Amino acid sequence: MSLARMVEGPTAWLPAGSDAAIIVSSRIRLARNLEGAAFPGWAGEAECARLQKQMLSVLRASPALGEAPLVFDMETLTTIERDVLRERHLISIDLAHKGLGSGLVARTDESLSVMINEEDHLRLQAMRPGFSLDELWREINTLDDQIEEKLRYAYSHTLGYLTACPSNVGTGLRASVMLHIPALRLMDETEPVLKSLAAMDIAVRGLCGEGTDAAGNMFQISNQTTLGASETDLIRRLQAIVTEVATHEENARQRLIEERPARLRDVVGRAYGIVRHAGVLPSNEALDHLSALHLGNALGILKGTDIAVLNKLLLWTQPGHLQWQMGRPVPPEERDELRARMVAEALRSARLV
């Protein structure tokens, strides 16, 4: 299965149907390294290439990844192809800048994947739409066991799994949930919530992970600690915190309707007017307006469009996917024009009520 066929299908992190939930998607990652081998940042390209070949033979044969998993070699990918994989949350920004000796193996539905020679030798990842950390843990744990039957991991009976970054030592587990919380921002309550999360040792990142902003009111929240607790305990704690944040967003939406209806309609109305008539639409601005339209749809202010259309636009208006559709590199100014036309066309039947 080629990248072209993969791109035609829905991505594993974004709902393809009519789900307009506050909790957008869930993800679990495991960091693993091979015993007796230098971490990728210390190994040379030749050593990374040797290790990649060894790990690929094991991953291709892992039943959890399916009969014919997708295999990508970073050295052979174009910039646009790397951007597409990053926007689909299959690779990190760091892996997108790697070359010889690094790659990606993924199940054809993108729900289970492994980054090779990013910061660690192996970064296992399971993701799906909605709130599904328990299911993801079972899936990724199965894949982890299958790999460990063939490869010896770097492991300390005192510390746990050894990783390139000390913050991952222990379980090596990072569980994260993507939340869409526009009402909290409109009620001026985002900052207090984020500060409380930081106080609870919870990391908060933007739509595309570490080092990115929260465009479109999308926030990824994840555990900071991986040492001193079991995988199940880490997941349970994050589940409780996510449930609390989602409840705050639900309450904020209700208070918006009751206390600030004019502000709510103004935000949704302005977004509607801009996306229907803009001549240029930068990427982050598009995400912010689509966020407002998501909220308007969920609260009954916007009609005539499907949530699935809005979800698809969240992905296909990003730079890599936009250039993929054009089949060529496109300068930013032209991308902004193309994005404006794409969104206006997709939402031509939408209307405010």
C-alpha positions in Angstrom: 0.0 0.0 0.0 1.5 3.3 -1.1 1.4 6.7 0.6 -1.0 7.8 -2.1 -3.6 5.1 -1.1 -3.1 5.8 2.6 -3.8 9.6 2.1 -7.1 8.8 0.4 -8.4 7.2 3.6 -9.2 8.8 7.0 -6.4 9.4 9.5 -6.5 7.5 12.8 -6.4 10.6 15.0 -9.4 12.4 13.7 -13.1 11.2 13.6 -14.2 10.5 10.1 -17.9 10.3 11.0 -20.3 12.6 12.8 -18.6 12.6 16.2 -18.4 16.2 17.5 -17.0 15.2 20.9 -14.8 17.4 23.0 -12.4 14.5 23.3 -11.1 14.2 19.8 -8.6 11.4 20.0 -6.3 9.3 22.2 -2.8 8.1 21.8 -0.3 6.0 23.7 3.5 5.9 22.9 6.1 3.5 24.3 9.9 4.4 24.1 12.1 1.3 23.7 15.8 0.8 22.9 17.9 -2.2 22.0 20.3 -3.7 24.6 24.0 -3.0 23.9 23.4 -0.4 21.1 24.1 3.3 21.2 21.1 5.6 21.2 20.3 7.0 17.7 21.7 10.4 18.7 25.1 8.9 19.4 25.2 6.2 16.8 26.4 7.1 13.3 24.4 6.7 10.2 25.9 3.4 9.3 25.1 2.0 12.7 21.5 3.4 12.5 21.1 1.8 9.1 22.2 -1.6 10.5 19.9 -1.4 13.4 17.0 -0.2 11.2 17.4 -3.3 9.0 17.4 -5.5 12.1 14.3 -3.9 13.5 12.4 -3.9 10.2 12.7 -7.6 9.9 11.0 -8.0 13.3 8.4 -5.4 12.7 7.3 -6.7 9.3 6.7 -10.1 11.0 4.7 -8.7 14.0 1.1 -9.9 13.7 -0.2 -6.7 15.5 1.0 -4.6 12.5 -1.0 -6.6 10.0 0.0 -8.8 7.1 1.5 -6.0 4.9 2.3 -3.0 7.1 3.3 0.3 5.4 7.1 0.9 5.5 8.7 4.3 4.9 12.4 5.1 4.7 13.0 8.7 5.8 15.9 9.0 3.4 13.7 8.5 0.4 10.8 10.7 1.3 10.2 14.2 -0.1 9.5 17.2 2.1 5.8 17.1 1.2 5.6 13.4 2.1 7.2 14.0 5.4 4.8 16.8 6.1 1.8 14.6 5.3 3.0 11.9 7.7 3.6 14.5 10.4 0.2 16.0 9.9 -1.4 12.6 10.2 0.5 12.3 13.5 2.4 9.3 12.3 5.9 10.9 12.7 7.3 13.5 15.0 8.9 16.8 13.9 12.3 15.3 15.0 11.8 12.2 12.7 10.7 14.4 9.9 14.3 15.9 9.9 16.0 12.5 9.9 17.6 10.7 7.0 19.6 7.5 6.5 18.8 4.8 9.1 15.4 6.2 10.2 11.9 5.3 9.2 8.3 4.4 9.9 6.3 1.2 10.0 2.5 1.5 10.3 -0.6 -0.7 10.1 -2.6 0.2 7.0 -5.3 1.9 9.0 -2.6 4.0 10.8 -3.9 3.0 14.2 -0.6 1.3 15.2 2.8 2.4 14.1 6.5 2.4 15.0 9.0 5.2 14.5 12.5 3.8 13.9 15.6 5.7 15.2 14.0 8.9 16.2 15.2 9.8 19.7 15.0 6.2 20.7 15.5 3.1 18.6 11.8 2.3 18.7 8.8 4.6 19.4 5.7 2.5 19.4 2.4 4.4 18.9 -1.3 3.5 19.1 -4.0 6.0 18.3 -7.7 6.2 17.5 -10.5 8.8 17.6 -12.4 9.3 20.9 -11.5 8.4 24.5 -10.0 5.0 24.2 -6.9 4.7 26.3 -7.7 1.3 27.7 -8.1 -0.2 24.2 -5.0 1.4 23.0 -3.0 0.1 25.9 -4.0 -3.5 25.1 -3.1 -3.0 21.5 0.3 -1.4 22.0 1.2 -3.8 24.9 0.5 -6.7 22.5 2.8 -5.2 19.9 5.5 -4.5 22.5 5.4 -8.2 23.6 5.7 -9.4 20.1 8.8 -7.2 19.5 10.4 -8.2 22.8 10.1 -11.9 21.8 12.6 -11.1 19.0 14.7 -8.2 20.3 16.3 -7.6 23.7 15.4 -4.3 25.2 17.7 -2.0 27.2 16.2 -2.6 30.7 17.3 -1.9 34.3 15.6 -3.9 37.1 16.0 -0.7 39.2 14.9 2.0 36.7 12.9 0.1 34.1 13.2 0.7 30.4 16.2 2.8 29.5 15.6 5.7 27.1 17.6 8.5 25.5 15.7 11.2 27.4 15.7 10.7 31.2 12.1 11.9 31.4 11.0 8.7 29.6 12.9 6.2 31.8 10.7 3.8 33.7 7.7 2.6 31.8 8.6 4.6 28.7 4.9 5.3 28.4 3.3 8.6 27.2 -0.4 8.6 27.1 -2.1 11.6 25.6 -5.5 12.9 24.7 -6.4 15.6 22.1 -9.1 17.9 23.4 -11.1 20.6 21.6 -12.0 23.3 24.2 -13.1 26.5 22.4 -15.7 27.4 25.0 -13.2 27.6 27.8 -11.2 30.1 25.7 -14.4 32.2 25.0 -15.2 32.2 28.7 -11.6 33.3 29.4 -10.9 30.2 31.4 -8.3 28.4 29.3 -5.3 29.7 31.3 -6.5 28.7 34.7 -7.2 25.2 33.4 -3.8 24.9 31.8 -2.0 26.2 34.9 -3.8 23.6 37.1 -2.7 20.9 34.7 0.9 22.0 34.9 0.6 21.9 38.7 -0.5 18.2 38.4 2.6 17.4 36.3 0.6 17.1 33.1 2.2 18.3 29.9 0.1 20.5 27.5 1.0 20.8 23.8 -0.5 22.1 20.7 -2.2 20.3 17.7 1.1 18.9 16.3 2.8 18.1 19.5 5.9 19.5 21.3 6.9 23.0 20.3 3.6 23.8 18.5 0.8 26.2 19.5 -2.8 25.4 20.2 -4.2 26.4 16.8 -7.9 25.6 16.5 -8.3 25.4 20.3 -6.8 21.9 20.1 -4.7 20.8 23.1 -2.8 17.5 23.7 -2.5 16.7 27.4 -0.3 13.8 28.5 1.5 12.4 31.5 4.9 13.9 32.4 6.1 11.2 34.7 7.0 7.7 33.5 9.0 6.5 36.5 7.6 5.2 39.8 4.1 4.1 38.7 2.7 1.3 36.6 1.4 1.8 33.0 -2.1 1.2 34.3 -1.8 3.8 37.1 -0.5 6.4 34.6 -3.4 5.8 32.3 -6.0 5.8 35.1 -4.7 9.2 36.4 -4.8 10.7 32.9 -8.3 9.4 32.3 -9.5 11.1 35.5 -7.9 14.4 34.5 -9.2 14.3 30.9 -12.8 13.6 32.2 -12.5 16.6 34.5 -11.3 19.0 31.7 -14.0 17.7 29.3 -16.6 18.4 32.0 -15.3 22.0 32.4 -15.6 22.5 28.6 -19.2 21.1 28.7 -20.1 23.5 31.5 -18.4 26.4 29.6 -20.5 25.7 26.5 -23.7 25.8 28.5 -22.7 29.0 30.2 -21.8 30.5 26.9 -25.4 29.9 25.7 -26.9 31.2 28.9 -24.6 34.1 29.8 -22.8 35.2 26.6 -25.1 34.3 23.6 -24.1 37.4 21.7 -20.4 36.6 22.0 -21.0 33.0 20.9 -23.0 34.0 17.8 -20.5 36.7 17.0 -17.5 34.3 17.0 -19.4 31.7 15.0 -20.8 34.3 12.6 -17.4 36.0 12.0 -15.8 32.6 11.3 -18.6 31.7 8.9 -18.4 35.1 7.1 -14.6 34.9 6.7 -14.3 31.3 5.5 -17.2 31.8 3.0 -15.7 35.0 1.5 -11.9 35.2 2.3 -9.5 35.5 -0.6 -6.6 34.2 1.4 -6.7 32.0 4.5 -3.4 31.2 6.4 -3.2 27.8 8.0 -3.6 28.7 11.7 -6.4 31.2 10.9 -8.2 28.5 9.1 -7.9 26.1 12.1 -9.2 28.8 14.4 -12.2 29.5 12.2 -13.0 25.8 11.7 -12.8 25.4 15.5 -15.5 28.1 15.9 -17.7 26.4 13.2 -17.3 23.1 15.0 -18.6 24.8 18.2 -21.4 26.4 16.2 -22.4 23.1 14.7 -22.4 21.4 18.1 -24.5 24.1 19.7 -27.0 24.3 16.8 -26.0 27.7 15.4 -24.5 26.3 12.2 -26.6 24.1 9.9 -26.2 22.6 6.4 -22.9 20.9 6.8 -21.7 17.7 8.2 -19.2 17.5 11.1 -17.3 15.0 9.0 -16.7 17.8 6.4 -15.3 20.1 9.2 -13.1 17.3 10.5 -11.7 16.6 7.0 -10.9 20.2 6.5 -8.9 20.3 9.7 -6.5 17.9 8.0 -6.7 18.7 4.4 -6.1 22.5 4.9 -2.7 21.8 6.5 0.3 22.7 4.3 1.5 19.1 3.6 -1.9 17.8 2.6 -2.7 20.9 0.5 0.5 20.5 -1.5 -0.1 16.8 -1.8 -3.4 17.5 -3.6 -1.6 19.9 -5.9 1.1 17.4 -6.7 3.9 20.0 -6.3 5.5 22.3 -3.8 3.3 25.4 -3.4 4.6 28.7 -1.9 2.8 30.0 1.2 1.0 32.8 -0.5 -0.5 30.5 -3.1 -1.4 27.9 -0.4 -3.4 30.6 1.5 -5.4 31.3 -1.7 -6.0 27.6 -2.4 -7.0 27.0 1.2 -9.5 29.8 1.1 -11.1 28.4 -2.1 -11.2 24.9 -0.7 -12.9 25.8 2.6 -15.4 28.1 0.9 -16.3 25.4 -1.6 -16.6 22.7 1.1 -18.9 24.9 3.2 -21.0 26.4 0.4 -24.3 24.8 1.8 -23.6 25.8 5.4 -25.8 28.5 6.9 -26.3 30.2 10.2 -29.6 29.9 12.1 
